Amino acid sequence: MTRRKSKPSTDSRRSTGKRSGGRRTRSRPALRWPRIRLSVRQWSIIAGVVLIAVAGITILSGLSLSRGTLTELVWDGIWGGFGYGGAIIPPVLGLLGLYLVLWGMEQSPSVRWGRVAGAGMLFLAVEGVLHLFYVAGHTGATLEQVGGLGEGGGYLGGSLVTLLERVAGRVGAWVLCLALAGLGLMMASGVTLAQLGHAIVKTGRSALQRREAPPEQPVPQEQEDPPAPPEQDEDEPTTPEPLPEAATSGLFYGDAVRMAASGHVWECPSMEKVLEPGTESSAADAHIREQVEIIEQTLASFGAPGRVVEVNRGPVITQYGVEPQYVEQRNGRRTKVKVGQINSLGDDLALALAAQSIRIEAPVPGKSYVGIEVPNAKVSIVSLRDVMEGEQFAGLKSQLKIGLGQEVSGHAIASDLAQMPHMLIAGATGSGKSVCVNSIIACLLLRNTPEQLRLLMVDPKRVELTNYNGIPHLLMPVIMDLDKVVGALQWVAREMDNRYRKFAEVGARNIADYHSRFSESSMPYIVVIIDELADLMMMAPDETERTVCRLAQMARATGIHLVIATQRPSVDVVTGLIKANFPARIAFAVASSTDSRVILDTTGAERLLGRGDLLLMTPDAAQPLRMQGCFVSDRELRRLVDFWRRQRLMAVEAGKAARAETEESEPPGPAEPAAVALQQPLWEEVIQMEQQASEQDDLLEDAIAIVRELGKASVSLLQRRLRIGYTRAARLIDELEAQGVVGPHPGGSRQRKVFPAPEEQAASDEAAE
């Protein structure tokens, strides 16, 4: 038999609430004071308001003649503790209170604590200097007397000086205080030692130029004599063209007018006068925390929990570093979330964040988290000047260094075109390719003279690069006619071969070794810029691909580099050979993942935002780097081009003046014209080929025999049979049509009509009769 558990009796349950007499009593609750529970930010607001009030009362009492007991004690303590430096204490208290209030309201400004520490060091140095000055004028004054009177640096400055005098003596205290002031000033202003040294050197050079300027002041007086030449010009049929008013204004170049007019010395423009600084915009901390919560909640709801461990704010996007967490299985084991699970939730995260599109970098190279890149609500412009003033750009020691933009963390990215050594830029229309090309050209023109760098530009669209016509860096005016492009590229290939022959003669391995033995002006760098590759591949695909690939493979050592852009990233334009020889590539926003694979061999470019948002692939990077490209306005480019055009005009006028002086000094003998090589074609073979285009070709008879033997005629047929290029084959077809050997092109894919020879036509007519 089972025993039943006995239930406790009712009396035992109620015995706790009864007295001996059977009456129930009620216990009175103890009195409790209400607890004031405030968060840290609320306490911060209260403390900030108190500090602002104290600072305001202190300042007002210091300005008035009447003071209360409390304010009198406060002022006595400030003057006694800090001396003359106590005047800055109330404003500092007010600023500290304002920061606490803003921090409590989640609107605190970004503070660089390194600069704050520098300001504190500068304040200590000023206190020490004030005390030293006071002691120098009041011999025998003790620390208690100085603090009691509120003179000098007060107790703080006196204590600091007393410590320094015990360590290094009176003179050493002066030196240490001044050194501390200099170090604090550098930290507070953010100026580095390199920038300070550069400023000192620049100031010294300008001072030397000002000292050397007086001997050259009589030059303008000699230029006031030209009013007399009109008597000579009346007999001459031509008169020299005067410089435009803009060329003599001296807006950007200062003494470059005198230098160019006297010795043809080129001077690079000033970056501060040509480029404009960018704008910065930072997202609020509250918005960042809200985005972090949404990301963590969304990942947890889909069974892939993660924790945001790092946030990188960029100019256009913000990268949230998500560290995968652990998930408990049914058997009790804990496994970490796979990276693929987070990567597959891209669309769900975009929906939860209400973002236009997001990109997931899984994982971030060199980091232990997955990067979720979310577009910012406010976009800031990345100016070329900000990138060129960055540490990475300043650290590169190369003439061909270029600024590319800012990465997701806001750091400026720069690279060396000589190390790339060629660049391929591709993307959809309006994504920022032309701005990127202009920024690269601007970087090169800001740091290189025509003696150091020459440019060859191809612009089939006739609107992107034509503004650079007139600058002295161009080998020839911007090529807009597609028929001349193949010839220009062939000249570049011949120039590459000539440079290799020169290297072999002197035993140099590359252009840097050659420059170490000779001057840089003897062999300048050459950068070929092609704005649209698709048109060239449609016109002459074989010749274009062959020449471009040969240059990309061999031209690096000779100082010849290619920058090619296209808006049609398809396999028939960006072929496998071209991609293999262009390891540095920039992909802007494209329409599909297929286009992204054509450019980068991976997806990701289809999720870019456009307007400068790009992916950069370099030869030494494992994965593409997302960044915001530099922006160069038309106004900045106009200033840069006008600067170099003015120098070119001044050099031309200097050449005319030198020729006139030679003619006057040597009237009987023939005067040689001054050699001023400015934007003149360096390849004479191209000019000779164009002059010989109207003459009869040596292969004309062979072409006539081939087309009459086969009964058909086309440009590709002559290319294959005669083994010639597209330009020469097209010229032969035009000559055949002019001589009546072939008929006009019927259009479409139909062949041209081939007419028989006159003797064959006569024989056929006799046979018919």
Disulfide bonds with the S-S distance in Angstrom:
none
